[in-house]
């Protein structure tokens, strides 16, 4: 069978389909309506349909070269008296670029469905990659047949089902059966169909060819990859030696959240750099140094055919103070994992909502909730005492661990200058830049990030116990002086050469070689003629005498080693130094990446080639006398092959069971709303530089390399990934910008595709206006 016009295809399918029914229709051309509309109207009304759908079926629609989906009008719920007007509306929408209407274009009328239980759109294959998944976007709440196509529901769901997945539950089983029957009839999986479910049975509303961007891997080969991933997940369901907790789950956002930092499908170089600099061992050294359990032999981040995931059990173990005994530690990890399984929407907020990792002024009240999980008051007190001691060691005014970490950053800058000035070869220079980046960069950064997290938690607890209100919290955050704020001021005050000398190493996508540095493409990021308004805090932060007395009393009651002034010095330093440390270590990383690019060019490899190499080839070249062309070439070839596999795999953000890899619903994450402000503005992509001013900007992650956006007077922004304590969250608070951080793929896809949004952070609400 072949595709015809929209109406004719449905008409041809009506006697053939067994898995679904097709609604009756009355079809006519524009020319026929213009010649004898009264007769056609009488023929339609003779069908006796109390409410009708009037739809276009133009010759240009649903063609192999393009579907023109949504281009022309459909009018729903048409009463008999309004039929002529509805047909006129549809015909008027079917104009070409010259304003002409083809007389052979068709219109068709069908009865409206009622008692719709579920409706949506399904693809026979992943439209972006051609991977062998059925993708079902559906709404089971609005009872409308067009809620998905019109984007007018806040309850849309997206289900991915592998072509070789086990049978699905109803009603999805009926949709899968419909797709498979259409697949057999049209001899292709490249299908795009609209459907509804009434009385448990599917109704086919439309089917057309799907334009697929990629080439599909054979389903059997694809299934073998998923089975490998499933086997690894199954291993994580068992107890492991030297780890507390009976099982694990894997997530893209907990802890060092790879989705935010390197993305869900990083190129091999990005993935290997992140592992080398942070998640293989550095992260664990920092945790142990700061008083938590020793996890130094455990990589925090795994990857499933190139898709990075955090091992959540390892992460939760690393937040247990090292003086907590084995039995209590085991129960805590099990409790944390169970909490995440019960509330998977918290996967980007585990430290705020699930784990107890530091002492705060509201900790006893929060710990009391552990009683519901069977923890005794004595166990709660044991954990509180341990966290108090750990927190005091980290934040002490004189000997706090964060102070020594701050001092290491100066060592990193000094040694970097020595490395770049030394008479050594390029490989040695890359090697030592990265080694120093670990020892004096990402290691202290991890410590300062821990201090920054504790600072934010402590500030939040001041709100929770009623000493500060939300306005006071916002005023404090708004008064911070981070690197990003300094950069905005410097853009207005420094000449171009000096500015790029200071900030030129930054790039959107800190670990992405294909993302140009600021100094490699300054015109891409900055408008040098634009005057940037200086940011001034809306309300200067100040404590009243009564607040200072209350805080002093609370610190004494809780046994925290701070006076009020020292506490707020720490709160400010903790948050600001985290951002500064990231700025400093990223210079070593960025310079090493630039040298790596030059190393490739020296041996005949392009910039894109080098993005597929593994950074371990530098370590091998430094330690061995081998052929660099062969070594780098082999690494690139392996990386290209693996990345091709990576792009064919789709997984949910949280993996809890082996079967998740074959069928899963892409969840709508609970976003983080920053500030209490509201804005209504057009939505633009971060790439649309000419329209950034006054717009809500859609960016994929909360990476610090996107700081250049703030030189364009944006009205607010949304990100797909990022946490409440991410760089961009801190920056939004500092500037008083309404922002939605970590919306998740589903909501981000919906909101970034809108033309106009209303973002109301105080009410935690986003509304699509157009």
N, C-alpha and C positions, 0 to 999 in steps of 0.2 A: 504494500500500500504506500502511496505517496501523499505528501501534504498538499492540500488545496487551499482555498481561502478559509478564513476562520469558520464561517458558517457552513461551507461545503464539506470541510473536514468533519465537523460534528455530524452533519447529515449522513455522510458515508459511514461513520462509525456506529450510528444508532442501531442498525440491525446486527452488527458484528460483536459489540462488546458484551462480555459475560460478567465481568467483575464490577461493572458500574452501569448506571443508566444515563442516557443522554436526553435532555429535555426536548420536547417538540418545538418546532420553530416555523415561522413564516418568513421567507426570504424574498427580497426584491432588490432591484438595482435602483440607483439614483434616477436614471432615466425613466424607469417604469413609474416611480413615485411622481416624478414631475409630469409625466404624461397622463396618469390616471390614479392619483392619490386616493380619491374617494373609493374606488373599487378595492384597492389594497387595504384601506382602512376597514372597509366592511368585511373583508376576508379575515383580517386579524381579529376583529371584534366577534366574528362568528365562532371563534374558538372558545369564547366564554371565560377568558382568564380575568379574574377580578383585579389583579395587579400584574404589571408586565415589566420586562427589562428590554430596552431598545438599545442595540449595540451595533457598532460599525463592523464592517467586513471588507475593508479596502483591499485593492489588489496588492498594495505595497506592504500590507501587514503580514506577519507570520511567514516571511520569506526566508530562504536559506541565508541570504546576505544580511538580514536584519529584521527584527520583529516589529519595531516601532511600538513596543509595548507602552500603553498609556498615552500614546500620541493623540488619539482621537477620543471623542466623548462616548461615554455610556450613560444612559439615563435609567435609573432604577426606580422601582415602586411607582410605575406610571399607571395612573387611573385611566379607564377607557376614554373619558372626556379629554384627557390631556395627551392622547396618543399623537395627534398631528404635530403639536408643538414639540414633543420629544423627538420625533423623527426629524423635524426641521433642525433641531439643535445638533443632532448627530451628523446630519448631512453638512451643516455649516462648518463643523469641525474638520471635515475631510478634505481640506484644501491643500494643494501643493504649494511650493515656495512662491509660485507666480500667482497664487490666489485662485487657481482653477479647481473645479470639482469634476472628476472623471465620471461620465454617465454610466460606465460599467461597474463602478464601485458599488458594493452592496451594503444593505442594512438588513438586520434580521431582528425579529421580535420573539421573545420566549416568555413563558409564565415565570413569575417570581416564585422563588422557593420560600416556604415558611417552615417553622420548626427546625431551623438549622442548628445542628448540635456542634458542628465544627466546620471551619472553612479555611482554605489557604491555597498556597502555591507549592508545587513540588517540582524538583529537578531530577532527571534520570541519572545525572552524574554531577559531580562538583563543578559548577560553572567556571571557577577560577583556574582549576588545574586539570580537569578531566578525570580526577581520581574516582575510583569506583564506589561512590557513596550516593545513596538516594538522600536528597536534602529536602526536608519537609518544613516549610514555614506555615504555621497555622495559628488560629485563634479559636479557643473553645469557650469564650466568655461573652462575646458581643452579639452573637446570633446573626451577624451580617455576613454576606457572601463576599464583600469587597473590603473587609477590614485590613487584610494583609496588603492587597494591591494599592489601597488608598493610603496606607500608613496611618490609619486613624484609630489604632488600638494601642493601649499601653500594656497589653497582656499577650503580646505575640511570643510564640515559642518556636524554636528551631531545633529539629531533630535530625541528626546524622545517622544513617543506617547503611552499613556496608552491604554491598551486593551479595556477599556470601554470609551475612549475619544470620544467626538463628531466628526462628519465627518471632514476630513481634506481637505484642498484645493488641487487642482491638482498642480503638478503631484504626490504629496505624497499620495493622495487618491488611485491612482492606485497601488502604492507599498504596501499600507496597504491591499488592496483587494487581491493582489497576496499572501501576507503572510498568510492572513486568509484562502484562498483557499488551500494553501499548508498545513496549520495547520489541515484542515479538512481531506485532503487526507492521511496525515501521522499520524494523531491522536496524535500530539504533538506540543507544542509551541517551543520546543528546536530545532530551525531551524537556519541555517546559509546559506544565499543565496547571490549570486552576480547577479546584474541586470543592465540593461541599459534602457533608455527611448528614443525611436525614434518615431518621429511624434506624440508625446503625449502618446504613448502606451508602456507599459513595455515589456521588453524582458528578459526572465530568462536565465542566463548564467551558473548558477550552483546552486545546493542546496545539503546540507549535514547536518548530525545531529550536533547539537551544544552541546559541553560539558559544562554543567552548574555547577558552584561551589556550589550554594545554593539551598535551597528548597523554591519554590514559595509560597507566601501567596495567598489564593483564591482571584480572581480579585474583587469580590463584597466587601469583607472585606477591601481590599486594597483601593478600591474606597471610602469607608466611611472615611478612614483616610485622603485621599486627600480632601474630601468635608469639613472636619473639618478645614483643612489648608486654603482652599478656602474661608470659611466663615470668618476666622480671617483676611484674606487679604481684603475681602469685607468691613469689619468694618473699616479698615484703609483708605478706599476711602472717608470717611466722615469727616467733621470737628469734632474736639474733644474739650471739655472744657479745658481751661488753656493751650492750645497749639495753636500756630499760624500755618497757612497753611491749605488749604482745604483738603489735602490728604497726604498719605505717600507712600513710597515704602520700601521694605526690602532687605538688601544686606548683603553678607558675608564678604565684605571687607571695607566698609566705617568706619571711626572713629576708634573704638577699634578693628577693623578687626578680628573677631573670627576665620576665616579660617586660618589666619596666626598664631594665638596664640594657639588655641586648636584644630584646624582642623574642617572639615565640618561634621564629624561624631564622636564627642568626646564621650568617655565613660561617664557615669553619674557622676562619681566623678570629672572628669576634668570640665565638664559643671557646676556642682554645685560650685566648688571652684572658677571658674572664675566669676560666678555671685556674690558669696559672697564677694570676694576680690575686685572686680572692678565694674561690670556693673549694679548691682542692685541699688547702691546708691553712692559709693565712687566717681565714675566718675563725678556725678552731684555736689557733695560737692566741688570738685576741681574747676570745671568750675565756680561755683558761687563765690567761694573765689577769683578767678582771675578776676572777673568783668563782667562775662557773666550772662545770664538770669538764674533764679532759676528753675531748673528742678528736684529738690531733690526727688520728689515723683514718678518720672517716671523711670522705668527700661529702660536702653538703649538697652539691648539685649533680644529678645524673642527667643523661640525655637518652631519649628514645629515638634512635635513628636520626639524631640531630636536633630533636625538640627538647629544650632544657626544662628540667623539673627539679624542685627542691624535695629532698627526702625529709618529710615533715617529722618523722620520728627522730631522726638525727638532730634536727633543729630543736625540737622540744627537749631532748636530752641536754642540749647545750645551754638551755636556760635554767637548768636545775643548779642551785648553788652547790659547790663541791663538798660542803660539809653536811649535806642532807643524806641520811642513811638510805641504803638500797631499797628497803621495803617501801618507804614513803616516796622515794624517787620513782619507783616503778608505778605506784598508784597514781602519782601526779601525771606522768606521761600518758598512761592509759586514759585518765580523765580528760586531758587536753585533746587527745585524738578523738575520743568519743564526742566531745563538745563540737569539734570541727565537723565530724560526720553528721551530727544533728543539725548543724547550722553552717552548711558549706559556703553561704554567702559571706562568711567572716574570713575567708581564706586570705584576704589582703589586710586583715586587721587583727591577726592572731595575737600580737603583743599588746594591743589595747583591750581586746575583748576576751581572750582565752587564757593566755599565759600570764603567770605572775613572775616577773623578771627583775623587779626592783621595788624598793620601799617607797610608798607615797603616803600622803597625809590621810587618804581615804582607804588605805590598804586593809585595815581591820574590818571595815564594812564590806569590802569586796570579798575578802577571804571568807566571811560568814556564809557566802553562797556555797562554799564547799561542803557545808553541813548536809545539803541536799544530796550530795554524792557520797555521803558516808564518812567524811573526814571528821575526826574528833576535834574538839576545841584545843586539846593539847597538840595535835598535829598542825592545826592552823597556827598556833602560837610558835611552834618550832619553825615553820616556814617563815613567819613574820620576823622572828629573831634573826634567822639566817639572812634574809633579804636586807634587814636593817644594817647588819654588819657589812655585808657586801656593798651596799649603797654608800655607806659612810666611807669605806676605803676608796671608792671611786671618786667621790665628790669633795673630800676633805679640803678645807681652805688652803692648807699648807702642803699636804702630801698627796693630794688626789692624783690618781693614776692618769687622769686626762692631762695634767700639766706636763708630765714627761712625754706623753704622746705629742702634745703641742710642740715641744722643743725639738722633736725628731724632724719636723717639717723643715726647719732651718738647715739641718744636716743634709736633707735631700736636695735642697736648692744648691747648697755649696758643692756637693759632690757632683751634681749634674753639670755644673760649669766645668769641673775638672774633667769629666768624661768627654764632654763635647770639645774641649781644648786639647785633649791628649792625642799623641801620635799613634793611634791604634786603627785597626781596620774597621770597616763598617759592621761586620758581624760582632766583633768585640764591643763596639759601641752600643749596639742594640742589646746585647746580652747584659751589659752592666747597667744600662738605663732601666731594664726590666727588673734585674735583681735588686737594684736600689729602690725601685718603685715598690717592690714587695716589702723590703725591710724598713724603709723610712717613709713610705707613702701609704700603701693600702693597709699595712698593719696599724700604724697610728690612726689612719682614717677610720678604720673599723672601731678603734677605741673611742675616738672622738664622736663617731656616729652613735655609739652606745651612750656616751655622756649626753649627746644631744637628745636621744630618745628619753633618757631619764629626766632631762630638763623639761621636755614637753609633758611627760607624764606628771611630774611634780606640779607644773603650772596648771594642768587640767585638774589635779586634785585640789588645788586652792579654790577652783570654781566649785568642785563637788562638795567641799565642806563649807561653802558659803562665804569665804573671805573675799574672793573676787567674784564679780559677775562677768557675764559673757563680754560686755563692753570693755571691762578692764583687761580681760584676756586679749581681745582684739587690739586694744591700745598698746599693750606690751609687745605683741607680735609686730604691730605696725611700726613700732619704734626701733626694730632691729636694724643693724647696719651690716648686711651681708655683702659678699663679693658681688652679687648680682646688682645690688643697689649702688655699690661703688662704680660698677661698670656703666650703669646708666648715666651717672653723673660725669664720669670720665669721657663718655661719648660726646657730651656737650662741651667739655672743657679742654680736652687734649687734642693735639693735632693727630692726623690720621696715622702717621708713622709710629708715634709714641703709643697711641691707643692699641694698634695691632701688635706692637712689641710686647705689650702687657697681656693682652687677651687673645692674641692671634692663634694660640694653640688649641682653643676650644673648638668643638665641632658638635653639631646635633648627632647623637649616636656616638658616645664617647669611644666605643670599641669598634666602630664601623669604619673600615678603611675607605669605603666608597663615599663616605660623607665628607665633603671638603672642610678643611679647617677654616676658621674665620679669615686667616691671613692668606689662604689660597684662593678664596672667592669672596672678598669683602663686599663687592657690589651686590652679591646674592643676599646678603644679610642686612646691610645697613644702608640707610639713606643719609649720605653725608651732608645733605643740604637741610635736613629736617631739624628743627629745634625741639629738643625733648624737654618737656616740662619737668621741673625738679619735684621729686616726691617729698611731701611734707606730711608727717603723721596728722591724721584728722583730729585726734585728741591726744595730746601728750600724756604719757603714762606717769602716774604719781600715786604713791600710797598715802593714805591718811594716817594720822597717829594711831587711831583705833585699829586700823588694819595691821599696822606694824606690831602693835602690842598683841593682837590676836595671833599673828604668824609666829611671833617669838614664843608665845605660850604653847602653840601647837608643836613647834620644833622641840621644845623641852619635853613636852608630854610624850612625844613619839621617839625620843632618844636620838634625834638627828643632829649630827655635829656641824651645825651652821648657826650663825646669827642671821638676822634678816638681811642685812646688807650683803653678807657673804653669799647667802642663798641666791639673791637676785643677780649678783655678779656671776655666779655659776650658771644660772638659767640663761643669761644673755650669752656668756662665753660658750656654753655647751652648744647652743643652736648655731651661733655665728661660726664657731670653729669647725663644725662639721662641714659647712659649706666651703670654708676656706681650705680645709684639708683636701676636699675633692678637687678644688681648683688647682692646688699645688701638685698633687700626685698625677693629675691628668696631663700636666706638661711633660713629665717623663714618658708617660704612655704615648702621648701624641707625637713626641719627637721620635720615639722608637718606631712607631707606625710609619712615620714619614721616611725614616731610614730603611725600613723594611720594604717600602715601595721602591726606593732607589736601588736596593739590593736586587729586587726583581728586574728592574729596568736594566741594570748592569748585565744581567744574564739573559736578557731577551724576553722577559715576561711582562705582560701588561698590568696595569693597576687592577683590573677586574680579575686577572689570573691570580694575583697575590691574595685577593680576598678569599680564595678557596684553599689557601695553604694553611697548614697548622703551624703555630708558633714554635712547636717543638723542633721544627727543622733548624731554627736558629740555635737552639741548645745543642743539637747534634753537630752543626757546622762549627760551633765554638769548641766542642770537645773532641772532634775527630778530623782527620785529614781525608776528606771525601770529595767527590765531584759535586760542586754546588748546583750545577745545572740539572744533573740527574736527581739529586736529593729533592730540590725544590719542585722540579717537574713532576716527580712521583707524588709528592704531597699534594700538589694542585690537582692532579688527575684523581687521586682518591677523594679529595674534597669535593670535586665536581660531581663524581658519582654519588657520593653520600648526600650531597645537597639536593640532587635530583630526587632521591628517595624522600628526603625531608619534606620537600614541597608536595609530595603525594599523600602525606599523612595528615590527618586532621584528628585532634584529640581535644577533650574537654579541659578546662583550666584546672580541674581537680580530678585526679584518678584515684578511685577508691576500691576498685575490684577489677579483675582481669576482663570481665565482660564489657567494661566501660569502653574498651577500644573498638568494639564492633558496633555499638549502638549507644548513643548518648544524646542528651538534650543540652544544648549550649545555654548555660544559665545566665540570667540577667543578674549581674552583680549589684550589691548595694553600694552605690557610689559614696565618695567622701565629698561633702559640701564644705567649701572653705569660705570663711567670712559669713556675715549675716546679711549680705547685700543682695540686691536684685537688679537684673539688667534685662532689657529687651533689645535685641540687636540681630543683624544678619549673621549667618554662619559662613565662615570661609575656611579653606584649608590653609595650613601654615605655609604651603608653597605659593599661595596667591599673594605675593608681597605687595602688590598695588592696592589691595583692598583690606589690608589688615587693620588700619586705623578705624576705631569705633566698632569693630566687629568682635563676635565671639569666635575664637580661633580653635579649630579642631586639630589636635596634635596626637600622635599615637602614644607617646609615653611621657613620663615626668623627668626626662633626662636634663641635666644642667646645660647641655649644649644648646638648648632652645632659649637661653636667656636673651638672645638677640631680639626675640619677639617683643620684649618689653620696651624697646626703643621705638616702637611703632604705635604707641598709645592704644593698645587693644582694650576692648571693653570687658573682656573676660575670656575664659578658655575652658575647654573640656578635653580630657585625655581618656584613652582606652585603658591605660594601665597606670599604676601609681598608687601609693598609700597616703594615709592621712599625715604621715610624717615625712613624705618625700620632698625632694628639693623644690619642686614646683608648688607644693602645698605651702611650704615655708615662704616662698617668694610671693605667692598670692596673698598670704596673710600680711606680709611686709608692705605690699603695695595697696592693700585693701581692695583687691580685685575679686569679684565673684568668680568662683571656679568650681568645676566638678571634676574631681580626680579619681581615676580608676573606675570608669563607668562600665567596663567590661565590653566584650566584642558586640554583644547584641544591642545594648543601648547606645554605644558609641556609633555603631553603624547607622542606627536610626537617626540620632541627633546630628551627626556630621553630614548626613544627606539632606537635612532640612534647609530651607532658605532662611527662615527666621525662627529664633528661639526666645522664650522667656525663661530665664534662670533665676529661681527664687531660692537662694541658699538658706535663708532663715526657715522657710517651710519645707526645705529639702525636696524641691519640686522643679521639674523641667517640663515645659510645655512646648510642643511643636505648634507654631502659629501658621506656618506655611511651608 
